[in-house]
Amino acid sequence: MANRSFDVRKLPGAAAIAITCFVILYIPMAILVFYSFNAGKVIGNWEGASLKWYGAAIHNQAFLDAALNSLILATTASVISTLLATMAALATTRNERFRGEGVIHIILNQPLMVPEIVLAIALVIIVGQIKQVTGYTGLGFLIAAHTAFCIPFAYLPIRARLEGMDLSLETAAADLYASRFYTFRRVTLPLLSPGILSGFMLAFVISLDDLVISDFLKSPGQDTLPTYLMGELKRNLTSEIYAISSLLLLLSVLIVAGSWVATRKKD
Protein backbone atom coordinates (compact mmCIF):
# COMPACT_ATOMS: atom_id res chain seq x y z
CA MET A 1 0.00 0.00 0.00
CA ALA A 2 1.40 3.38 -0.99
CA ASN A 3 2.23 5.80 1.77
CA ARG A 4 -0.16 8.72 1.96
CA SER A 5 0.93 12.09 3.28
CA PHE A 6 -0.91 13.41 6.30
CA ASP A 7 -3.07 16.47 5.61
CA VAL A 8 -4.45 18.18 8.72
CA ARG A 9 -7.00 20.05 6.59
CA LYS A 10 -8.87 16.78 5.99
CA LEU A 11 -9.44 16.13 9.69
CA PRO A 12 -13.08 16.54 10.81
CA GLY A 13 -13.66 19.96 12.31
CA ALA A 14 -10.16 21.28 11.46
CA ALA A 15 -11.53 24.17 9.39
CA ALA A 16 -14.05 25.16 12.07
CA ILE A 17 -11.39 25.13 14.78
CA ALA A 18 -9.01 27.20 12.64
CA ILE A 19 -11.69 29.77 11.83
CA THR A 20 -12.72 30.00 15.49
CA CYS A 21 -9.12 30.58 16.58
CA PHE A 22 -8.62 33.30 13.98
CA VAL A 23 -11.86 35.03 14.97
CA ILE A 24 -10.97 34.98 18.68
CA LEU A 25 -7.48 36.29 17.92
CA TYR A 26 -8.18 38.98 15.34
CA ILE A 27 -11.66 40.34 16.11
CA PRO A 28 -10.42 42.17 19.26
CA MET A 29 -7.59 43.70 17.21
CA ALA A 30 -10.06 44.83 14.56
CA ILE A 31 -12.28 46.41 17.24
CA LEU A 32 -9.26 48.18 18.74
CA VAL A 33 -8.27 49.67 15.36
CA PHE A 34 -11.90 50.62 14.60
CA TYR A 35 -12.36 52.57 17.83
CA SER A 36 -9.00 54.30 17.43
CA PHE A 37 -10.80 56.41 14.78
CA ASN A 38 -13.66 57.28 17.14
CA ALA A 39 -14.14 61.03 17.49
CA GLY A 40 -15.49 60.73 21.01
CA LYS A 41 -13.78 60.03 24.31
CA VAL A 42 -16.19 57.38 25.56
CA ILE A 43 -15.03 53.88 24.64
CA GLY A 44 -17.75 51.85 22.93
CA ASN A 45 -19.80 54.92 21.99
CA TRP A 46 -19.19 55.73 18.32
CA GLU A 47 -19.38 59.49 17.67
CA GLY A 48 -18.03 59.66 14.13
CA ALA A 49 -14.74 59.04 12.39
CA SER A 50 -11.73 61.21 13.21
CA LEU A 51 -7.93 61.13 13.22
CA LYS A 52 -7.66 63.47 16.20
CA TRP A 53 -6.48 60.73 18.58
CA TYR A 54 -3.58 59.92 16.29
CA GLY A 55 -2.71 63.60 16.27
CA ALA A 56 -2.95 63.67 20.06
CA ALA A 57 -0.66 60.65 20.29
CA ILE A 58 1.94 62.24 18.01
CA HIS A 59 1.98 65.35 20.22
CA ASN A 60 2.05 63.35 23.48
CA GLN A 61 5.58 63.84 24.84
CA ALA A 62 5.32 60.91 27.24
CA PHE A 63 4.38 58.63 24.35
CA LEU A 64 7.22 59.97 22.20
CA ASP A 65 9.76 59.41 25.00
CA ALA A 66 8.49 55.86 25.52
CA ALA A 67 8.63 55.21 21.78
CA LEU A 68 12.21 56.47 21.60
CA ASN A 69 13.23 54.25 24.52
CA SER A 70 11.58 51.26 22.85
CA LEU A 71 13.30 51.89 19.52
CA ILE A 72 16.72 52.30 21.13
CA LEU A 73 16.21 49.23 23.28
CA ALA A 74 14.78 47.00 20.55
CA THR A 75 17.34 48.03 17.92
CA THR A 76 20.35 47.59 20.18
CA ALA A 77 19.16 44.32 21.71
CA SER A 78 18.18 42.81 18.35
CA VAL A 79 21.50 43.74 16.71
CA ILE A 80 23.56 42.21 19.53
CA SER A 81 21.34 39.13 19.90
CA THR A 82 21.36 38.51 16.13
CA LEU A 83 25.14 38.75 16.03
CA LEU A 84 25.51 36.30 18.93
CA ALA A 85 22.85 34.00 17.48
CA THR A 86 24.62 33.94 14.11
CA MET A 87 27.90 32.93 15.72
CA ALA A 88 26.14 30.27 17.80
CA ALA A 89 24.32 28.88 14.76
CA LEU A 90 27.54 28.67 12.76
CA ALA A 91 29.32 26.95 15.63
CA THR A 92 26.58 24.33 16.03
CA THR A 93 25.93 23.59 12.34
CA ARG A 94 29.21 24.13 10.48
CA ASN A 95 31.42 21.96 12.71
CA GLU A 96 31.53 18.31 13.60
CA ARG A 97 29.48 17.26 16.61
CA PHE A 98 31.33 17.86 19.86
CA ARG A 99 30.91 17.00 23.51
CA GLY A 100 28.57 19.38 25.29
CA GLU A 101 26.68 20.42 22.16
CA GLY A 102 23.37 19.34 23.70
CA VAL A 103 24.06 21.47 26.77
CA ILE A 104 24.72 24.46 24.52
CA HIS A 105 21.38 23.95 22.79
CA ILE A 106 19.63 23.83 26.16
CA ILE A 107 21.32 27.05 27.29
CA LEU A 108 20.47 28.83 24.02
CA ASN A 109 16.82 27.82 24.21
CA GLN A 110 16.41 28.29 27.97
CA PRO A 111 14.61 31.67 27.71
CA LEU A 112 11.95 29.94 25.58
CA MET A 113 11.26 27.30 28.22
CA VAL A 114 11.48 29.35 31.42
CA PRO A 115 8.39 31.47 32.27
CA GLU A 116 9.16 35.11 31.58
CA ILE A 117 8.04 36.17 35.06
CA VAL A 118 10.62 33.81 36.59
CA LEU A 119 13.35 35.22 34.39
CA ALA A 120 12.29 38.78 35.27
CA ILE A 121 12.41 38.09 39.02
CA ALA A 122 15.84 36.50 38.73
CA LEU A 123 17.11 39.49 36.75
CA VAL A 124 15.67 41.92 39.30
CA ILE A 125 17.73 40.26 42.04
CA ILE A 126 20.96 40.45 40.05
CA VAL A 127 20.38 43.92 38.61
CA GLY A 128 19.37 45.30 42.02
CA GLN A 129 22.65 44.19 43.53
CA ILE A 130 24.66 45.65 40.64
CA LYS A 131 22.81 48.96 40.92
CA GLN A 132 23.63 49.17 44.64
CA VAL A 133 27.32 48.60 43.96
CA THR A 134 27.76 50.75 40.86
CA GLY A 135 24.95 53.31 41.16
CA TYR A 136 24.32 52.93 37.41
CA THR A 137 20.63 53.11 36.40
CA GLY A 138 20.83 53.53 32.62
CA LEU A 139 19.28 51.51 29.80
CA GLY A 140 22.23 49.11 29.84
CA PHE A 141 20.43 46.68 32.15
CA LEU A 142 17.35 46.56 29.94
CA ILE A 143 19.51 46.13 26.84
CA ALA A 144 21.43 43.24 28.42
CA ALA A 145 18.22 41.55 29.61
CA HIS A 146 16.46 41.94 26.26
CA THR A 147 19.53 40.70 24.41
CA ALA A 148 19.67 37.51 26.47
CA PHE A 149 15.92 36.99 26.07
CA CYS A 150 15.98 37.56 22.28
CA ILE A 151 18.94 35.30 21.40
CA PRO A 152 16.88 32.10 20.96
CA PHE A 153 14.29 33.91 18.82
CA ALA A 154 17.07 35.08 16.48
CA TYR A 155 18.90 31.74 16.67
CA LEU A 156 16.04 29.54 15.45
CA PRO A 157 15.52 31.06 11.96
CA ILE A 158 19.26 31.48 11.42
CA ARG A 159 19.96 27.86 12.29
CA ALA A 160 17.03 26.70 10.16
CA ARG A 161 18.45 28.64 7.21
CA LEU A 162 21.91 27.13 7.74
CA GLU A 163 20.54 23.59 7.92
CA GLY A 164 18.62 24.11 4.68
CA MET A 165 21.57 25.52 2.75
CA ASP A 166 23.38 23.45 0.13
CA LEU A 167 26.92 22.70 1.31
CA SER A 168 28.17 22.05 -2.22
CA LEU A 169 28.92 25.73 -2.82
CA GLU A 170 31.03 25.98 0.33
CA THR A 171 32.77 22.72 -0.62
CA ALA A 172 33.46 24.05 -4.12
CA ALA A 173 34.97 27.22 -2.66
CA ALA A 174 37.22 25.11 -0.42
CA ASP A 175 38.27 22.99 -3.42
CA LEU A 176 39.31 26.22 -5.14
CA TYR A 177 41.60 27.00 -2.16
CA ALA A 178 39.42 29.76 -0.73
CA SER A 179 40.08 30.45 2.94
CA ARG A 180 37.34 29.79 5.49
CA PHE A 181 36.87 33.52 6.04
CA TYR A 182 36.68 34.24 2.31
CA THR A 183 34.18 31.39 1.86
CA PHE A 184 32.08 32.74 4.69
CA ARG A 185 32.14 36.30 3.38
CA ARG A 186 31.45 35.52 -0.28
CA VAL A 187 29.38 32.32 -0.13
CA THR A 188 27.89 31.54 3.29
CA LEU A 189 26.96 35.06 4.40
CA PRO A 190 25.04 36.04 1.21
CA LEU A 191 23.07 32.78 1.37
CA LEU A 192 22.51 33.19 5.10
CA SER A 193 21.44 36.85 4.95
CA PRO A 194 17.66 36.15 4.66
CA GLY A 195 17.85 34.03 7.83
CA ILE A 196 19.85 36.72 9.62
CA LEU A 197 17.34 39.39 8.56
CA SER A 198 14.45 37.21 9.69
CA GLY A 199 16.14 36.56 13.05
CA PHE A 200 16.81 40.28 13.50
CA MET A 201 13.20 41.22 12.75
CA LEU A 202 11.83 38.54 15.06
CA ALA A 203 14.15 39.65 17.87
CA PHE A 204 13.16 43.28 17.25
CA VAL A 205 9.45 42.51 17.55
CA ILE A 206 9.96 40.40 20.69
CA SER A 207 11.97 43.18 22.35
CA LEU A 208 9.59 45.92 21.19
CA ASP A 209 6.53 44.10 22.59
CA ASP A 210 8.05 42.87 25.85
CA LEU A 211 6.26 44.04 28.98
CA VAL A 212 7.21 41.79 31.91
CA ILE A 213 11.00 42.11 31.85
CA SER A 214 10.85 45.81 30.96
CA ASP A 215 8.38 46.56 33.77
CA PHE A 216 10.50 44.74 36.35
CA LEU A 217 13.88 46.22 35.36
CA LYS A 218 13.15 49.77 34.22
CA SER A 219 14.24 52.74 36.28
CA PRO A 220 12.24 55.98 36.60
CA GLY A 221 11.99 57.73 33.23
CA GLN A 222 12.68 54.55 31.28
CA ASP A 223 9.15 53.67 30.19
CA THR A 224 8.88 51.65 26.99
CA LEU A 225 5.76 51.57 24.84
CA PRO A 226 4.30 48.47 26.55
CA THR A 227 4.98 49.76 30.08
CA TYR A 228 3.63 53.21 29.16
CA LEU A 229 0.43 51.69 27.75
CA MET A 230 0.01 49.50 30.82
CA GLY A 231 0.36 52.54 33.08
CA GLU A 232 -2.20 54.48 31.04
CA LEU A 233 -4.63 51.55 31.15
CA LYS A 234 -4.48 51.58 34.94
CA ARG A 235 -5.31 55.29 35.03
CA ASN A 236 -7.77 55.89 32.21
CA LEU A 237 -8.78 54.07 29.03
CA THR A 238 -9.25 56.53 26.16
CA SER A 239 -9.33 56.42 22.38
CA GLU A 240 -5.79 57.80 22.40
CA ILE A 241 -4.60 54.52 23.93
CA TYR A 242 -6.39 52.72 21.10
CA ALA A 243 -4.57 54.92 18.57
CA ILE A 244 -1.16 54.26 20.15
CA SER A 245 -1.90 50.53 20.30
CA SER A 246 -2.92 50.58 16.62
CA LEU A 247 0.36 52.26 15.67
CA LEU A 248 2.31 49.65 17.61
CA LEU A 249 0.27 46.90 15.95
CA LEU A 250 0.96 48.37 12.51
CA LEU A 251 4.70 48.49 13.19
CA SER A 252 4.71 44.86 14.35
CA VAL A 253 2.73 43.74 11.27
CA LEU A 254 5.13 45.57 8.93
CA ILE A 255 8.15 43.95 10.57
CA VAL A 256 6.66 40.45 10.48
CA ALA A 257 5.61 40.96 6.84
CA GLY A 258 9.13 42.09 6.00
CA SER A 259 10.51 38.98 7.65
CA TRP A 260 8.17 36.79 5.59
CA VAL A 261 9.13 38.54 2.34
CA ALA A 262 12.83 38.12 3.15
CA THR A 263 12.58 34.38 3.73
CA ARG A 264 9.85 33.17 1.34
CA LYS A 265 12.11 32.65 -1.65
CA LYS A 266 13.95 29.35 -1.86
CA ASP A 267 17.42 28.96 -3.23
SULUR-V117287 format. One record per residue. N is the residue number from 1. D_CENTER is the distance of its C-alpha to the mean C-alpha in whole Angstrom. Layout:
<<N D_CENTER> <N D_CENTER>>
This chain:
<<1 45> <2 42> <3 39> <4 37> <5 33> <6 31> <7 30> <8 28> <9 29> <10 33> <11 32> <12 34> <13 32> <14 29> <15 29> <16 29> <17 27> <18 24> <19 25> <20 26> <21 22> <22 21> <23 23> <24 22> <25 18> <26 19> <27 22> <28 21> <29 19> <30 22> <31 24> <32 22> <33 22> <34 25> <35 26> <36 24> <37 27> <38 30> <39 33> <40 34> <41 32> <42 33> <43 30> <44 31> <45 34> <46 34> <47 36> <48 35> <49 32> <50 31> <51 29> <52 30> <53 27> <54 25> <55 27> <56 27> <57 24> <58 24> <59 27> <60 25> <61 25> <62 23> <63 21> <64 21> <65 21> <66 18> <67 16> <68 17> <69 16> <70 12> <71 12> <72 14> <73 12> <74 8> <75 11> <76 13> <77 10> <78 8> <79 12> <80 13> <81 11> <82 11> <83 15> <84 15> <85 14> <86 16> <87 19> <88 18> <89 18> <90 21> <91 23> <92 22> <93 23> <94 26> <95 28> <96 30> <97 29> <98 30> <99 31> <100 28> <101 25> <102 25> <103 24> <104 22> <105 20> <106 20> <107 19> <108 16> <109 15> <110 16> <111 13> <112 12> <113 16> <114 17> <115 16> <116 14> <117 17> <118 19> <119 17> <120 17> <121 21> <122 21> <123 19> <124 22> <125 25> <126 24> <127 23> <128 26> <129 28> <130 27> <131 27> <132 31> <133 32> <134 30> <135 30> <136 27> <137 24> <138 22> <139 18> <140 19> <141 18> <142 15> <143 14> <144 15> <145 14> <146 10> <147 11> <148 12> <149 10> <150 7> <151 10> <152 10> <153 7> <154 8> <155 12> <156 12> <157 12> <158 14> <159 16> <160 17> <161 18> <162 20> <163 22> <164 22> <165 24> <166 28> <167 29> <168 32> <169 31> <170 31> <171 34> <172 36> <173 35> <174 36> <175 39> <176 40> <177 39> <178 36> <179 35> <180 31> <181 30> <182 31> <183 30> <184 26> <185 27> <186 28> <187 27> <188 24> <189 22> <190 23> <191 22> <192 19> <193 18> <194 16> <195 14> <196 13> <197 12> <198 10> <199 8> <200 8> <201 6> <202 4> <203 4> <204 4> <205 3> <206 2> <207 5> <208 7> <209 7> <210 8> <211 12> <212 14> <213 14> <214 14> <215 17> <216 19> <217 18> <218 19> <219 22> <220 24> <221 23> <222 20> <223 18> <224 15> <225 14> <226 13> <227 16> <228 18> <229 18> <230 19> <231 22> <232 23> <233 23> <234 25> <235 28> <236 28> <237 26> <238 27> <239 26> <240 25> <241 22> <242 21> <243 21> <244 19> <245 17> <246 17> <247 16> <248 13> <249 13> <250 14> <251 12> <252 9> <253 11> <254 12> <255 9> <256 9> <257 13> <258 13> <259 11> <260 13> <261 16> <262 16> <263 16> <264 18> <265 21> <266 23> <267 25>>
